[in-house]
Amino acid sequence: MGAIIIRGPLAVGKTTVGRMLADHLGGRYVSFDTILDENGLDQAEEGGGIPLDSFLRGNALAIAQVRDALDAGVTVVFDGCFYHLGQLEGLISALPNGADVFTLRAPLEICISRDRGRELSYGVDAAAAVHAMVSQFDYGTCIDTDGKTAEQVVAEIRKTISENAQGDCDGD
């Protein structure tokens, strides 16, 4: 199947959905937050988020981690905010067969509420900033997560993949 990219704002459910999807598909899960954190690439610039260069370095590290899996035909599910179009397109172009991209959406208030319920909360300002950056562009198939369980979102993604549909965000 190749690669699947789950993108969206902070606290929209990317990690839960990404892990669950990888499990359902017998694939491998990769968290960009973890890659950035473990490699000291998670330092945000004032008012501008994490710089594109850090994400591009994260792309190279992610590809190195999963090259063997991709070559063996294992599905790899990446999750991250992907608020820089250059990072997203750079990752897709570095993947042997491209990727199916899913943009998860939820209203800012929902993301803030979900973030507050986490053990490690990033706070209202971070949630708002990331939400604004991610919302600057849509990519792939958009899924509104508001009022849906993670299981419902995964089922929607699996249905889209199995139908080999070319989704777009304009139908909302």
C-alpha positions in Angstrom: 0.0 0.0 0.0 2.9 2.4 0.6 2.7 5.4 2.8 -0.1 7.3 4.5 0.3 10.8 6.0 -2.1 12.0 8.7 -1.9 15.8 9.1 -3.8 18.4 11.1 -3.7 20.8 14.0 -2.6 20.1 17.5 -5.0 17.8 19.5 -7.1 16.9 16.5 -6.5 13.2 17.0 -3.6 12.5 14.6 -1.6 10.2 17.0 -4.6 8.2 18.1 -5.8 7.7 14.5 -2.3 7.1 13.1 -1.5 4.4 15.6 -4.8 2.8 15.2 -4.6 2.9 11.4 -1.1 1.4 11.4 -2.3 -1.4 13.7 -5.3 -2.1 11.4 -3.1 -2.3 8.4 -0.3 -4.2 10.0 1.9 -1.3 9.2 4.5 0.9 10.9 3.7 4.2 12.7 6.0 7.2 12.6 5.5 10.3 14.7 7.1 13.5 13.5 6.7 15.1 17.0 8.9 12.2 18.3 11.5 12.6 15.5 11.7 16.4 16.1 11.9 16.0 19.8 14.5 13.2 19.9 16.8 15.1 17.5 16.5 18.6 18.9 14.6 19.9 15.9 11.5 21.0 17.9 12.5 24.6 18.7 9.9 27.0 17.5 10.7 30.5 16.3 8.8 33.3 18.0 5.4 33.5 16.3 6.4 31.3 13.4 6.4 27.7 14.7 9.2 25.3 14.0 11.2 26.4 10.9 10.8 24.5 7.6 14.5 23.5 7.7 14.0 21.5 10.9 11.0 19.7 9.3 13.1 18.9 6.2 15.8 17.4 8.4 13.1 15.5 10.1 11.9 14.2 6.8 15.3 12.8 6.0 15.5 11.1 9.4 12.0 9.6 9.0 12.8 8.2 5.6 16.0 6.6 6.9 13.9 5.0 9.7 11.4 3.4 7.3 13.3 2.8 4.1 13.5 -1.0 4.7 9.9 -1.2 5.6 8.8 0.7 2.5 11.1 -1.4 0.3 9.5 -4.6 1.8 6.0 -3.3 1.0 5.0 -2.5 4.6 2.5 0.4 4.9 4.0 3.3 6.9 1.7 5.8 8.6 3.3 9.2 9.3 1.6 11.7 11.6 2.4 15.3 12.0 1.0 18.8 11.8 2.6 19.4 8.4 1.9 23.1 8.4 4.7 23.8 5.9 3.7 22.8 2.4 7.4 22.3 1.6 7.7 19.7 4.3 4.7 17.8 3.1 5.6 17.9 -0.6 9.2 17.1 0.3 8.2 14.0 2.2 5.8 12.8 -0.5 8.4 13.2 -3.2 11.0 11.3 -1.1 8.7 8.3 -0.7 9.1 5.6 -3.4 5.4 5.5 -4.3 4.2 8.9 -2.9 1.6 8.9 -0.2 -2.1 9.1 0.5 -2.6 12.2 2.6 -5.5 12.8 5.0 -6.1 16.2 6.6 -7.9 15.9 9.9 -10.0 18.9 10.9 -11.8 20.1 14.0 -12.8 23.6 15.3 -10.2 25.4 17.3 -12.3 25.2 20.4 -12.4 21.4 20.2 -8.6 21.2 19.7 -8.1 23.5 22.8 -10.4 21.4 24.8 -8.7 18.1 23.8 -5.3 19.7 24.5 -6.4 20.7 28.0 -7.3 17.0 28.7 -3.8 15.8 27.9 -1.1 14.8 30.4 1.2 17.2 28.5 -0.8 20.2 27.4 0.7 22.7 25.0 -1.7 25.5 26.0 -4.2 27.7 24.3 -1.6 29.9 22.5 0.2 26.9 21.0 -3.1 25.2 20.0 -4.3 28.4 18.3 -1.0 29.1 16.5 -0.7 25.5 15.1 -4.4 25.5 14.2 -3.9 28.7 12.2 -0.8 27.4 10.4 -2.3 24.0 9.5 -5.5 25.7 8.3 -3.6 27.8 5.8 -3.9 25.0 3.2 -5.7 21.7 2.7 -4.1 18.7 1.2 -5.5 15.3 0.2 -8.7 14.0 1.7 -10.1 16.1 4.5 -11.9 14.5 7.4 -13.9 16.5 9.9 -13.2 14.7 13.3 -15.7 16.8 15.3 -18.3 14.4 16.8 -16.5 11.3 15.5 -14.6 8.6 17.4 -11.1 7.7 16.4 -12.6 4.4 15.2 -15.0 6.2 12.9 -12.1 8.3 11.5 -10.0 5.3 10.9 -12.9 3.5 9.1 -13.4 6.6 6.9 -9.7 6.6 6.0 -9.7 2.8 5.3 -12.8 3.2 3.1 -11.2 6.0 1.1 -8.0 3.9 0.7 -9.8 0.8 -0.3 -11.8 2.7 -2.9 -8.6 4.3 -4.1 -10.5 7.6 -4.1 -8.8 10.8 -4.9 -10.2 13.0 -2.2 -10.1 16.8 -2.1 -11.0 19.3 0.5 -13.2 21.4 -1.7 -16.3 19.3 -1.1 -16.9 20.6 2.4 
